[in-house]
């Protein structure tokens, strides 16, 4: 719950500015309040998680706070542009941008953003808890313990820690995580990190199509990537659970029923759904044996899927996504030229 953590930081800045100084110093802000000046402390301001300015013309901290998935470079650039546009009218001074995350982002964070992970704030949060008095001290101490436990969970399930680990968690482990109410966090960490890894693994000619996506859909993590074909059509892949999907996406207004979409895909794009992996990854995908030729998500997507083998590792999955991104890119280019 990212808003919960943002609210905690907001409360510290608003009500415990001196006691929480170690936290703000670690994030690059020398002081939350300046003598004789009214600070600006806001959360969810113009869709920015947290903005703190110690007074007119003073340094200003902008925090994008992410507990699960990590924002794309494009999102961070947009947010920085928003702040820069508003800064003169708000009398913000020197701007400092921090991406605060549970797991570290991939290299190449766009300027002017700086990465800080919660793990690196634990000592400062503990010092804050020692400085706070009364019942509030217990609240902050409990919060520090929560962050420490979340960090431990994130490190345990971060794909980048061991790419040779199996992608699919045993059903019993997922049930255990669900009982502990951290399954959604684990899925967010896993798909968020994999999106970064898969984006970095894409060859240069494919990267202009955009980064690999990460989301939580029906409480299960999902990664996807699509590239434009002829106008109104995209080709790509999705991974959710043990399903590796090849999909055609209908973009923009089309007024096609599911039957009409499946008919078009059958007539024009049926050869796209070739799940043959490279020789090094043979056996990692098992073709779907169901009765339906295609499945779909209304109102836009038509797909077919193969099942990931239980022994598929994160390293294998990177190989599959890179290979099938190339397959989608070539197929889309061919249909763009034909149109």
Backbone as numpy.savetxt, mean C-alpha at the origin, in Angstrom:
# Nx Ny Nz CAx CAy CAz Cx Cy Cz
-5.72 0.39 11.96 -6.57 1.58 11.96 -5.68 2.82 11.96
-5.37 3.30 10.77 -4.42 4.40 10.65 -4.91 5.66 11.38
-6.23 5.89 11.32 -6.76 7.10 11.95 -6.52 7.08 13.46
-6.57 5.91 14.06 -6.31 5.80 15.50 -4.90 6.31 15.83
-3.92 5.89 15.04 -2.53 6.30 15.29 -2.33 7.78 15.00
-2.98 8.27 13.94 -2.91 9.71 13.65 -3.53 10.50 14.80
-4.66 10.02 15.31 -5.32 10.70 16.44 -4.41 10.74 17.67
-3.66 9.66 17.88 -2.76 9.62 19.04 -1.66 10.67 18.91
-1.08 10.77 17.72 -0.04 11.77 17.50 -0.63 13.18 17.61
-1.83 13.35 17.08 -2.52 14.65 17.16 -2.74 15.03 18.62
-3.19 14.09 19.43 -3.45 14.35 20.85 -2.16 14.72 21.58
-1.07 14.02 21.28 0.22 14.35 21.90 0.65 15.77 21.55
0.51 16.14 20.27 0.92 17.47 19.84 0.06 18.55 20.49
-1.24 18.27 20.62 -2.18 19.27 21.12 -2.12 19.42 22.64
-2.01 18.28 23.34 -2.16 18.31 24.80 -0.88 17.97 25.58
0.10 17.39 24.91 1.36 17.04 25.59 2.55 17.46 24.72
2.59 18.72 24.26 3.64 19.12 23.32 5.05 19.04 23.89
5.22 19.47 25.14 6.56 19.43 25.74 6.97 17.99 26.05
6.03 17.22 26.60 6.34 15.84 26.98 6.67 14.99 25.74
6.02 15.29 24.61 6.23 14.48 23.41 7.30 15.06 22.48
8.07 16.03 22.99 9.12 16.65 22.18 10.08 15.64 21.55
10.46 14.54 22.24 11.35 13.57 21.60 10.78 13.00 20.30
9.46 12.79 20.26 8.82 12.27 19.06 8.93 13.28 17.92
8.61 14.53 18.21 8.63 15.55 17.16 10.04 15.86 16.70
11.00 15.81 17.62 12.39 16.00 17.21 12.82 14.89 16.26
12.40 13.65 16.54 12.76 12.53 15.66 12.11 12.67 14.28
10.95 13.32 14.23 10.26 13.52 12.96 10.73 14.80 12.24
11.65 15.55 12.86 12.23 16.70 12.20 11.67 18.04 12.62
10.80 18.05 13.63 10.21 19.30 14.10 10.86 19.68 15.43
11.47 20.87 15.48 12.18 21.27 16.69 11.24 21.60 17.83
10.07 22.16 17.52 9.12 22.52 18.57 7.71 22.55 18.00
6.76 22.05 18.78 5.36 22.09 18.36 4.78 23.48 18.59
5.27 24.16 19.62 4.77 25.50 19.95 5.93 26.47 20.07
5.72 27.66 19.55 6.70 28.74 19.68 6.15 29.80 20.63
7.03 30.37 21.43 6.59 31.37 22.42 5.82 32.51 21.75
4.63 32.78 22.29 3.84 33.91 21.82 3.18 33.72 20.47
3.22 32.51 19.92 2.62 32.26 18.61 1.62 31.10 18.71
0.56 31.23 17.94 -0.49 30.20 17.95 -0.12 29.08 16.97
-0.01 27.85 17.45 0.36 26.77 16.53 -0.83 26.34 15.66
-0.50 25.75 14.54 -1.51 25.15 13.65 -1.31 23.64 13.76
-2.30 22.95 14.31 -2.22 21.48 14.50 -3.52 20.89 13.98
-3.45 20.21 12.86 -4.67 19.68 12.24 -4.45 18.27 11.71
-5.50 17.47 11.82 -5.51 16.12 11.23 -6.55 16.11 10.11
-6.31 15.27 9.12 -7.22 15.14 7.97 -7.51 16.50 7.34
-6.49 17.33 7.23 -6.63 18.66 6.63 -6.29 18.56 5.16
-7.28 18.82 4.27 -7.10 18.65 2.82 -6.57 17.24 2.52
-7.12 16.26 3.22 -6.76 14.85 3.04 -5.32 14.54 3.48
-4.71 15.45 4.22 -3.37 15.21 4.77 -3.54 14.68 6.19
-2.83 13.63 6.53 -3.06 12.96 7.81 -2.81 13.89 9.00
-1.65 14.55 9.02 -1.32 15.40 10.15 -0.41 16.53 9.68
-0.77 17.77 10.06 0.03 18.95 9.73 0.23 19.75 11.01
1.49 20.07 11.31 1.81 20.83 12.52 2.75 21.97 12.15
2.33 23.18 12.46 3.16 24.38 12.28 3.21 25.10 13.63
4.40 25.34 14.14 4.52 25.90 15.49 4.13 27.37 15.57
3.94 28.01 14.44 3.49 29.40 14.41 3.73 30.00 13.04
3.11 31.12 12.73 3.28 31.74 11.41 4.75 31.90 11.04
5.08 31.44 9.83 6.45 31.54 9.35 7.40 30.52 9.92
6.91 29.65 10.81 7.78 28.65 11.44 7.74 27.34 10.66
8.71 26.47 10.97 8.80 25.18 10.28 7.50 24.40 10.43
7.17 23.64 9.40 5.90 22.92 9.34 6.15 21.46 9.03
5.57 20.59 9.84 5.70 19.14 9.64 4.44 18.59 9.00
4.62 17.84 7.92 3.52 17.16 7.24 3.77 15.66 7.36
2.81 14.94 7.93 2.97 13.50 8.15 1.92 12.74 7.36
2.37 11.84 6.51 1.49 10.86 5.88 1.69 9.57 6.66
0.62 9.09 7.28 0.70 7.99 8.22 0.08 6.74 7.63
0.87 5.67 7.48 0.38 4.43 6.89 0.76 3.23 7.76
-0.27 2.50 8.18 -0.03 1.31 8.99 0.05 0.06 8.10
-0.73 0.03 7.04 -0.72 -1.14 6.15 -0.02 -0.83 4.86
-0.80 -0.66 3.79 -0.24 -0.41 2.47 0.49 0.93 2.45
1.54 1.00 1.64 2.35 2.20 1.51 1.89 2.98 0.29
1.73 4.29 0.39 1.22 5.06 -0.75 2.19 5.05 -1.92
1.65 5.27 -3.10 2.48 5.33 -4.30 3.25 6.65 -4.34
4.30 6.66 -5.17 5.07 7.89 -5.34 4.18 9.00 -5.87
3.25 8.65 -6.77 2.35 9.65 -7.35 1.49 10.30 -6.28
0.98 9.50 -5.33 0.16 10.05 -4.26 0.97 11.02 -3.40
2.20 10.64 -3.08 3.04 11.49 -2.25 3.38 12.80 -2.96
3.64 12.72 -4.25 3.93 13.94 -5.02 2.72 14.87 -5.01
1.51 14.30 -5.20 0.30 15.11 -5.19 0.12 15.81 -3.85
0.37 15.08 -2.76 0.18 15.66 -1.43 1.19 16.78 -1.17
2.42 16.57 -1.61 3.42 17.62 -1.44 3.04 18.86 -2.25
2.50 18.66 -3.43 2.06 19.79 -4.25 0.91 20.54 -3.59
0.00 19.79 -2.94 -1.11 20.43 -2.23 -0.61 21.34 -1.12
0.33 20.82 -0.33 0.87 21.62 0.78 1.60 22.85 0.24
2.43 22.66 -0.79 3.20 23.78 -1.35 2.27 24.87 -1.88
1.13 24.46 -2.44 0.17 25.43 -2.98 -0.50 26.23 -1.87
-0.78 25.56 -0.75 -1.51 26.21 0.34 -0.59 26.93 1.33
0.68 26.59 1.30 1.62 27.10 2.32 1.65 28.62 2.43
1.70 29.37 1.32 1.78 30.84 1.46 0.57 31.43 2.19
-0.63 30.98 1.84 -1.82 31.54 2.47 -1.93 31.12 3.94
-1.34 29.97 4.28 -1.39 29.49 5.66 -0.21 30.01 6.48
0.71 30.72 5.83 1.90 31.26 6.49 2.77 30.16 7.09
2.84 29.02 6.36 3.74 27.95 6.77 5.18 28.35 6.47
6.09 27.97 7.35 7.50 28.20 7.10 8.12 27.01 6.38
9.33 26.67 6.72 10.03 25.55 6.07 9.21 24.27 6.18
8.98 23.61 5.06 8.14 22.42 5.02 8.99 21.15 5.17
8.54 20.28 6.04 9.21 19.00 6.25 8.18 17.89 6.09
8.48 16.93 5.23 7.53 15.88 4.89 8.04 14.53 5.41
7.19 13.83 6.15 7.56 12.52 6.70 6.51 11.49 6.32
6.96 10.40 5.72 6.12 9.23 5.50 6.37 8.28 6.66
5.37 8.15 7.54 5.48 7.32 8.74 4.76 6.00 8.48
5.51 4.90 8.52 4.95 3.60 8.15 5.36 2.52 9.14
4.60 1.44 9.10 4.94 0.28 9.93 6.08 -0.51 9.31
6.11 -0.60 7.98 7.21 -1.25 7.26 7.85 -0.21 6.35
9.14 -0.30 6.17 9.86 0.70 5.39 9.48 0.62 3.91
9.34 1.77 3.25 9.04 1.76 1.82 10.27 1.34 1.02
10.04 1.01 -0.24 11.13 0.67 -1.13 11.99 1.91 -1.38
13.24 1.71 -1.81 14.09 2.86 -2.13 13.45 3.72 -3.22
13.85 4.98 -3.26 13.36 5.86 -4.32 12.16 6.69 -3.90
12.02 6.95 -2.59 10.93 7.80 -2.10 11.06 9.18 -2.74
9.98 9.71 -3.32 10.11 10.99 -4.03 10.40 12.14 -3.05
11.25 13.05 -3.49 11.48 14.23 -2.70 10.23 15.08 -2.66
10.02 15.78 -1.58 10.90 16.01 -0.42 10.61 15.08 0.75
10.01 13.94 0.50 9.58 13.05 1.58 10.76 12.32 2.21
10.65 12.10 3.52 11.63 11.32 4.28 10.89 10.17 4.97
11.50 9.01 4.98 10.87 7.82 5.56 11.24 7.66 7.03
10.23 7.41 7.85 10.42 7.03 9.25 9.51 5.85 9.53
10.02 4.82 10.16 9.19 3.68 10.53 8.88 3.74 12.02
7.75 3.21 12.41 7.34 3.26 13.82 8.39 2.66 14.76
9.07 1.64 14.26 10.11 1.00 15.09 11.14 2.03 15.55
11.44 2.98 14.66 12.45 3.99 14.99 11.94 5.05 15.97
10.64 5.04 16.24 10.06 5.99 17.19 9.81 5.38 18.57
10.07 4.10 18.71 9.72 3.43 19.97 10.44 4.04 21.16
11.74 4.31 21.03 12.47 4.89 22.16 11.91 6.27 22.51
11.58 7.06 21.50 11.03 8.40 21.74 9.64 8.33 22.37
8.85 7.35 21.93 7.53 7.17 22.53 7.65 6.72 23.99
8.62 5.87 24.27 8.83 5.43 25.66 9.28 6.60 26.53
10.14 7.45 26.00 10.57 8.63 26.75 9.38 9.56 26.99
8.52 9.68 26.00 7.30 10.49 26.16 6.44 9.94 27.28
6.27 8.60 27.30 5.47 7.98 28.35 6.05 8.25 29.73
7.39 8.30 29.84 8.02 8.59 31.14 7.78 10.05 31.55
7.68 10.93 30.56 7.50 12.35 30.86 6.04 12.71 31.21
5.11 11.99 30.62 3.69 12.28 30.86 3.31 11.86 32.28
2.45 12.61 32.92 2.07 12.32 34.31 0.62 11.86 34.40
0.28 11.31 35.54 -1.09 10.92 35.83 -1.58 9.75 34.98
-2.91 9.71 34.81 -3.51 8.62 34.05 -3.07 8.61 32.59
-2.74 9.79 32.07 -2.29 9.86 30.68 -1.03 9.04 30.46
-0.20 8.92 31.48 1.02 8.13 31.37 0.70 6.68 31.06
-0.36 6.16 31.69 -0.75 4.77 31.44 -1.25 4.60 30.00
-1.96 5.61 29.51 -2.48 5.56 28.14 -1.32 5.52 27.15
-0.35 6.41 27.34 0.79 6.47 26.42 1.63 5.20 26.51
1.83 4.70 27.72 2.59 3.45 27.88 1.92 2.28 27.17
0.59 2.22 27.31 -0.15 1.16 26.62 -0.04 1.31 25.11
-0.05 2.57 24.65 0.09 2.81 23.22 1.46 2.37 22.72
2.50 2.65 23.48 3.85 2.24 23.08 3.93 0.72 22.96
3.31 0.04 23.91 3.31 -1.43 23.86 2.56 -1.93 22.63
1.46 -1.28 22.30 0.70 -1.64 21.09 1.56 -1.48 19.84
2.26 -0.34 19.73 3.12 -0.10 18.56 4.22 -1.16 18.48
4.80 -1.50 19.63 5.86 -2.52 19.64 5.33 -3.87 19.16
4.12 -4.21 19.57 3.55 -5.49 19.13 3.18 -5.46 17.65
2.67 -4.34 17.16 2.37 -4.22 15.74 3.64 -4.33 14.90
4.70 -3.71 15.39 5.99 -3.81 14.70 6.46 -5.25 14.64
6.30 -5.99 15.73 6.72 -7.39 15.74 5.91 -8.22 14.74
4.60 -7.95 14.66 3.76 -8.67 13.68 4.19 -8.33 12.26
4.42 -7.05 12.01 4.80 -6.61 10.66 6.12 -7.24 10.23
7.08 -7.26 11.15 8.38 -7.86 10.79 8.25 -9.36 10.53
7.38 -10.00 11.29 7.22 -11.45 11.12 6.60 -11.81 9.78
5.79 -10.91 9.21 5.07 -11.23 7.98 5.48 -10.38 6.78
6.54 -9.62 6.90 7.03 -8.81 5.79 7.69 -9.72 4.76
7.17 -9.79 3.53 7.77 -10.68 2.51 9.25 -10.40 2.26
9.66 -9.14 2.41 11.04 -8.78 2.10 12.03 -9.38 3.08
11.55 -9.83 4.23 12.44 -10.44 5.22 12.98 -11.77 4.71
12.13 -12.52 4.01 12.55 -13.83 3.47 11.74 -14.14 2.22
12.31 -13.86 1.05 11.60 -14.09 -0.21 11.43 -15.57 -0.53
12.12 -16.44 0.22 11.99 -17.88 -0.01 10.91 -18.53 0.84
10.17 -17.70 1.59 9.04 -18.22 2.35 7.83 -18.43 1.45
6.98 -19.39 1.81 5.76 -19.63 1.04 4.83 -18.44 1.13
4.18 -18.12 0.01 3.24 -17.00 -0.05 1.97 -17.31 0.75
1.45 -18.51 0.57 0.16 -18.87 1.15 0.32 -19.28 2.61
-0.44 -18.61 3.47 -0.44 -18.99 4.88 -1.38 -20.18 5.09
-1.02 -21.12 5.96 -1.94 -22.21 6.28 -3.25 -21.68 6.83
-4.33 -22.38 6.55 -5.65 -21.94 7.02 -5.67 -21.79 8.54
-4.99 -22.68 9.26 -4.98 -22.61 10.72 -4.29 -21.32 11.20
-3.24 -20.89 10.47 -2.55 -19.67 10.86 -3.41 -18.44 10.58
-4.11 -18.44 9.46 -5.02 -17.32 9.17 -6.13 -17.25 10.21
-6.64 -18.40 10.64 -7.67 -18.41 11.67 -7.12 -17.85 12.99
-5.88 -18.21 13.31 -5.25 -17.71 14.54 -5.09 -16.20 14.48
-4.65 -15.68 13.33 -4.49 -14.24 13.17 -5.84 -13.52 13.23
-6.86 -14.16 12.66 -8.20 -13.56 12.69 -8.72 -13.47 14.12
-8.47 -14.51 14.91 -8.90 -14.47 16.31 -8.18 -13.37 17.07
-6.94 -13.11 16.69 -6.17 -12.05 17.33 -6.45 -10.68 16.75
-7.36 -10.62 15.76 -7.78 -9.37 15.12 -6.63 -8.64 14.43
-5.69 -9.40 13.91 -4.59 -8.77 13.17 -4.47 -9.34 11.76
-5.44 -10.14 11.32 -5.34 -10.72 9.99 -5.35 -9.65 8.90
-6.23 -8.65 9.04 -6.28 -7.59 8.03 -4.97 -6.81 7.99
-4.37 -6.58 9.16 -3.07 -5.91 9.19 -2.02 -6.73 8.47
-1.98 -8.02 8.74 -1.00 -8.90 8.10 -1.18 -8.90 6.58
-2.43 -8.98 6.13 -2.68 -8.97 4.69 -2.27 -7.64 4.07
-2.54 -6.53 4.77 -2.13 -5.21 4.26 -0.61 -5.12 4.16
0.08 -5.58 5.18 1.54 -5.55 5.16 2.08 -6.39 4.00
1.51 -7.57 3.82 2.01 -8.48 2.79 1.75 -7.93 1.38
0.54 -7.49 1.10 0.26 -7.01 -0.27 0.92 -5.65 -0.51
1.02 -4.82 0.54 1.69 -3.54 0.38 3.16 -3.71 0.06
3.83 -4.59 0.78 5.25 -4.84 0.50 5.43 -5.51 -0.86
4.55 -6.48 -1.17 4.72 -7.15 -2.46 4.51 -6.18 -3.62
3.57 -5.25 -3.47 3.36 -4.26 -4.53 4.64 -3.49 -4.79
5.35 -3.13 -3.75 6.63 -2.43 -3.92 7.66 -3.30 -4.62
7.79 -4.54 -4.14 8.78 -5.45 -4.72 8.48 -5.73 -6.18
7.20 -5.98 -6.50 6.82 -6.30 -7.86 6.99 -5.10 -8.79
6.70 -3.90 -8.29 6.89 -2.69 -9.09 8.37 -2.50 -9.43
9.23 -2.68 -8.43 10.68 -2.54 -8.66 11.22 -3.60 -9.61
10.56 -4.78 -9.64 11.04 -5.88 -10.49 10.62 -5.72 -11.95
9.67 -4.82 -12.23 9.19 -4.65 -13.61 10.31 -4.11 -14.49
10.47 -4.62 -15.71 11.48 -4.09 -16.61 11.14 -2.65 -17.01
12.14 -1.87 -17.41 11.94 -0.43 -17.69 10.85 -0.14 -18.70
10.72 -0.99 -19.73 9.73 -0.70 -20.77 8.30 -0.84 -20.29
8.10 -1.49 -19.14 6.76 -1.72 -18.61 6.37 -0.69 -17.55
7.34 -0.11 -16.87 7.06 0.77 -15.73 6.17 1.95 -16.05
6.23 2.53 -17.27 5.32 3.66 -17.54 3.84 3.32 -17.37
3.47 2.03 -17.42 2.07 1.65 -17.24 1.59 1.92 -15.82
2.52 2.08 -14.89 2.13 2.38 -13.52 2.56 1.30 -12.54
2.46 1.59 -11.23 2.90 0.64 -10.21 1.90 -0.48 -10.00
2.37 -1.54 -9.38 1.50 -2.63 -8.96 0.62 -2.13 -7.82
-0.67 -2.46 -7.88 -1.61 -2.01 -6.87 -1.69 -2.94 -5.68
-2.16 -2.41 -4.56 -2.37 -3.19 -3.34 -3.65 -2.71 -2.68
-4.48 -3.67 -2.26 -5.75 -3.32 -1.62 -6.20 -4.47 -0.74
-7.21 -4.18 0.06 -7.87 -5.20 0.86 -9.29 -5.28 0.34
-9.67 -6.42 -0.24 -10.99 -6.57 -0.85 -11.70 -7.75 -0.22
-12.85 -7.49 0.39 -13.58 -8.52 1.14 -12.67 -9.16 2.18
-11.90 -8.33 2.87 -11.01 -8.69 3.97 -9.81 -9.54 3.54
-9.58 -9.72 2.24 -8.45 -10.50 1.74 -7.56 -9.60 0.89
-6.26 -9.66 1.11 -5.32 -8.84 0.37 -5.36 -9.12 -1.12
-5.13 -8.08 -1.91 -5.19 -8.18 -3.37 -4.10 -7.33 -3.99
-3.37 -7.89 -4.95 -2.44 -7.14 -5.79 -2.92 -7.20 -7.23
-2.72 -6.11 -7.98 -3.10 -6.14 -9.39 -2.25 -5.17 -10.21
-2.29 -5.37 -11.53 -1.55 -4.51 -12.46 -2.21 -4.61 -13.82
-2.46 -3.46 -14.46 -3.12 -3.43 -15.76 -2.40 -2.44 -16.68
-2.50 -2.72 -17.99 -1.91 -1.85 -19.00 -2.97 -1.60 -20.08
-2.97 -0.41 -20.66 -3.96 -0.05 -21.67 -3.75 -0.81 -22.98
-4.87 -1.37 -23.48 -4.88 -1.93 -24.83 -5.52 -0.93 -25.77
-6.45 -1.41 -26.60 -7.18 -0.46 -27.44 -8.08 0.39 -26.54
-8.58 1.53 -27.03 -9.38 2.42 -26.18 -10.50 1.68 -25.45
-10.56 1.88 -24.14 -11.62 1.28 -23.35 -11.32 -0.11 -22.83
-10.12 -0.64 -23.11 -9.79 -1.99 -22.67 -8.40 -2.02 -22.04
-8.31 -2.76 -20.95 -7.02 -2.97 -20.30 -6.79 -4.46 -20.10
-5.52 -4.84 -20.08 -5.13 -6.23 -19.85 -4.17 -6.28 -18.67
-4.34 -7.29 -17.83 -3.47 -7.37 -16.67 -3.69 -8.62 -15.86
-3.24 -8.55 -14.62 -3.34 -9.70 -13.71 -3.77 -9.23 -12.32
-4.28 -10.19 -11.57 -4.65 -9.98 -10.17 -4.22 -11.19 -9.37
-3.86 -10.94 -8.12 -3.58 -12.03 -7.17 -4.42 -11.79 -5.94
-5.22 -12.75 -5.55 -5.98 -12.68 -4.31 -6.11 -14.09 -3.75
-5.66 -14.25 -2.50 -5.66 -15.59 -1.92 -4.75 -16.49 -2.75
-5.28 -17.66 -3.13 -4.48 -18.58 -3.94 -4.79 -18.46 -5.43
-5.54 -17.44 -5.82 -5.90 -17.25 -7.22 -4.93 -16.29 -7.92
-4.39 -16.74 -9.05 -3.63 -15.87 -9.94 -4.49 -15.68 -11.19
-4.96 -14.45 -11.38 -5.95 -14.18 -12.43 -5.31 -13.41 -13.59
-5.71 -13.77 -14.79 -5.49 -12.94 -15.96 -6.84 -12.31 -16.28
-6.84 -11.01 -16.58 -8.11 -10.30 -16.66 -8.10 -9.27 -17.78
-9.31 -9.04 -18.31 -9.57 -7.94 -19.23 -10.49 -6.97 -18.51
-10.10 -5.69 -18.50 -10.88 -4.66 -17.82 -11.55 -3.75 -18.85
-12.83 -3.51 -18.65 -13.59 -2.60 -19.50 -13.59 -1.23 -18.83
-12.96 -0.24 -19.47 -12.76 1.08 -18.87 -13.71 2.08 -19.49
-14.30 2.94 -18.66 -15.19 3.97 -19.16 -16.59 3.42 -19.39
-17.51 4.28 -19.82 -18.89 3.83 -20.07 -18.95 2.84 -21.21
-19.58 1.70 -20.96 -19.68 0.69 -22.03 -21.06 0.06 -22.11
-21.84 0.08 -21.03 -23.21 -0.44 -21.03 -23.29 -1.88 -21.51
-22.27 -2.66 -21.20 -22.27 -4.06 -21.60 -22.64 -4.94 -20.41
-23.53 -5.86 -20.63 -23.86 -6.83 -19.59 -22.68 -7.79 -19.42
-22.72 -8.56 -18.34 -21.64 -9.54 -18.15 -21.59 -10.51 -19.32
-22.73 -10.93 -19.81 -22.75 -11.86 -20.95 -22.12 -11.23 -22.18
-22.41 -9.95 -22.42 -21.85 -9.26 -23.58 -20.34 -9.09 -23.43
-19.89 -8.82 -22.21 -18.45 -8.67 -21.98 -17.74 -9.99 -22.21
-18.32 -11.07 -21.68 -17.69 -12.36 -21.85 -17.69 -12.79 -23.32
-18.74 -12.41 -24.04 -18.79 -12.73 -25.46 -17.68 -12.01 -26.22
-17.48 -10.73 -25.90 -16.41 -9.97 -26.56 -15.04 -10.56 -26.25
-14.83 -10.91 -24.99 -13.55 -11.49 -24.61 -13.32 -12.83 -25.32
-14.36 -13.64 -25.41 -14.25 -14.93 -26.09 -13.88 -14.74 -27.56
-14.51 -13.78 -28.20 -14.30 -13.58 -29.64 -12.98 -12.92 -29.97
-12.52 -12.00 -29.10 -11.37 -11.18 -29.47 -10.11 -11.40 -28.62
-10.28 -11.86 -27.38 -9.13 -11.89 -26.49 -8.91 -13.25 -25.82
-9.52 -14.28 -26.33 -9.44 -15.58 -25.66 -8.00 -16.08 -25.54
-7.16 -15.75 -26.54 -5.78 -16.22 -26.51 -4.93 -15.51 -25.46
-5.46 -14.45 -24.84 -4.72 -13.78 -23.77 -4.58 -14.67 -22.54
-5.53 -15.55 -22.34 -5.62 -16.32 -21.09 -4.76 -17.58 -21.16
-3.48 -17.39 -21.39 -2.49 -18.46 -21.44 -1.67 -18.40 -20.16
-1.88 -19.38 -19.29 -1.23 -19.39 -17.99 0.09 -20.16 -17.99
0.67 -20.43 -19.14 1.93 -21.17 -19.21 3.05 -20.29 -18.68
3.67 -20.68 -17.56 4.73 -19.85 -16.98 6.08 -20.18 -17.63
7.11 -19.41 -17.36 8.45 -19.79 -17.84 8.88 -21.11 -17.22
9.82 -21.77 -17.87 10.23 -23.11 -17.46 10.67 -23.15 -16.00
11.35 -22.09 -15.54 11.85 -22.07 -14.16 10.73 -22.06 -13.13
9.51 -21.68 -13.56 8.37 -21.60 -12.64 7.31 -22.64 -12.96
7.68 -23.62 -13.72 6.75 -24.69 -14.07 6.24 -25.37 -12.80
4.93 -25.61 -12.76 4.33 -26.26 -11.60 3.85 -25.31 -10.53
4.11 -24.01 -10.71 3.66 -23.05 -9.71 2.21 -22.62 -9.91
1.65 -22.89 -11.09 0.26 -22.56 -11.39 -0.48 -23.80 -11.86
-1.66 -24.03 -11.27 -2.52 -25.14 -11.68 -3.76 -24.56 -12.34
-4.01 -24.87 -13.62 -5.18 -24.30 -14.32 -6.48 -24.61 -13.59
-7.39 -23.63 -13.62 -8.70 -23.77 -12.98 -9.51 -24.86 -13.69
-10.14 -25.71 -12.89 -10.91 -26.81 -13.44 -12.41 -26.59 -13.38
-12.84 -25.39 -13.09 -14.27 -25.12 -12.97 -15.01 -25.20 -14.29
-16.32 -25.19 -14.21 -17.16 -25.35 -15.41 -17.27 -24.05 -16.21
-17.21 -22.90 -15.53 -17.37 -21.63 -16.23 -16.10 -21.28 -17.00
-16.29 -20.80 -18.25 -15.15 -20.38 -19.05 -14.52 -19.12 -18.47
-15.36 -18.18 -18.02 -14.87 -16.93 -17.44 -15.61 -16.62 -16.14
-14.94 -15.84 -15.30 -15.56 -15.28 -14.11 -15.45 -13.76 -14.25
-16.11 -13.01 -13.35 -16.08 -11.57 -13.51 -16.47 -10.82 -12.26
-16.03 -9.57 -12.21 -16.48 -8.63 -11.20 -17.27 -7.55 -11.93
-18.50 -7.33 -11.52 -19.29 -6.27 -12.14 -18.82 -4.91 -11.61
-18.82 -3.90 -12.47 -19.34 -3.92 -13.84 -18.26 -4.00 -14.92
-17.00 -4.28 -14.54 -15.92 -3.99 -15.48 -15.00 -5.16 -15.87
-14.87 -6.17 -15.05 -13.78 -7.11 -15.26 -14.25 -8.50 -15.65
-13.53 -9.09 -16.60 -13.71 -10.48 -17.00 -12.37 -11.19 -16.77
-12.39 -12.32 -16.07 -11.11 -12.97 -15.77 -11.23 -14.49 -15.76
-10.08 -15.11 -15.81 -9.94 -16.54 -15.60 -8.75 -16.70 -14.65
-8.73 -17.77 -13.87 -7.63 -17.88 -12.92 -7.02 -19.27 -12.89
-5.78 -19.29 -12.45 -5.08 -20.52 -12.11 -4.79 -20.47 -10.61
-4.52 -21.62 -10.02 -4.30 -21.70 -8.58 -2.81 -21.76 -8.27
-2.38 -20.95 -7.31 -0.99 -20.98 -6.89 -0.69 -22.29 -6.15
0.41 -22.92 -6.49 0.81 -24.13 -5.78 1.17 -23.78 -4.34
0.90 -24.67 -3.39 1.18 -24.37 -1.97 2.63 -24.00 -1.71
3.56 -24.54 -2.50 4.99 -24.28 -2.25 5.50 -23.01 -2.92
4.61 -22.26 -3.59 5.03 -21.03 -4.26 5.60 -20.03 -3.26
6.81 -19.54 -3.53 7.45 -18.58 -2.64 7.23 -17.15 -3.16
7.60 -16.18 -2.32 7.53 -14.79 -2.76 8.44 -14.56 -3.96
9.60 -15.20 -3.96 10.51 -15.10 -5.09 9.86 -15.64 -6.36
9.18 -16.79 -6.24 8.44 -17.34 -7.38 7.36 -16.38 -7.87
6.64 -15.79 -6.91 5.54 -14.90 -7.28 6.06 -13.65 -8.01
7.22 -13.15 -7.59 7.83 -12.04 -8.32 8.14 -12.45 -9.76
8.63 -13.68 -9.93 8.90 -14.16 -11.28 7.63 -14.27 -12.11
6.55 -14.74 -11.49 5.28 -14.86 -12.21 4.73 -13.49 -12.60
4.74 -12.54 -11.67 4.16 -11.23 -11.99 4.98 -10.51 -13.05
6.30 -10.63 -12.98 7.15 -10.00 -14.00 6.88 -10.62 -15.37
6.79 -11.95 -15.42 6.54 -12.63 -16.69 5.18 -12.26 -17.26
4.15 -12.29 -16.44 2.80 -12.03 -16.96 2.54 -10.54 -17.18
3.29 -9.68 -16.53 3.23 -8.27 -16.90 3.78 -8.08 -18.31
4.86 -8.79 -18.62 5.39 -8.74 -19.98 4.40 -9.29 -20.99
3.74 -10.37 -20.62 2.72 -10.97 -21.49 1.59 -9.97 -21.74
1.10 -9.30 -20.67 0.01 -8.33 -20.82 0.47 -7.14 -21.64
1.69 -6.68 -21.41 2.22 -5.52 -22.14 2.30 -5.80 -23.64
2.82 -6.95 -24.01 2.93 -7.30 -25.43 1.55 -7.47 -26.06
0.65 -8.09 -25.32 -0.70 -8.32 -25.86 -1.43 -6.99 -26.05
-1.31 -6.11 -25.05 -1.97 -4.81 -25.14 -1.40 -3.99 -26.30
-0.07 -4.05 -26.47 0.56 -3.30 -27.57 0.07 -3.79 -28.91
-0.07 -5.10 -29.06 -0.56 -5.66 -30.32 -1.97 -5.16 -30.62
-2.82 -5.11 -29.61 -4.21 -4.67 -29.85 -4.30 -3.15 -30.01
-3.38 -2.42 -29.41 -3.35 -0.97 -29.66 -3.00 -0.70 -31.12
-2.05 -1.44 -31.64 -1.63 -1.26 -33.03 -2.72 -1.66 -34.00
-3.47 -2.70 -33.65 -4.55 -3.16 -34.52 -5.71 -2.17 -34.56
-5.90 -1.44 -33.46 -7.04 -0.51 -33.40 -6.71 0.80 -34.11
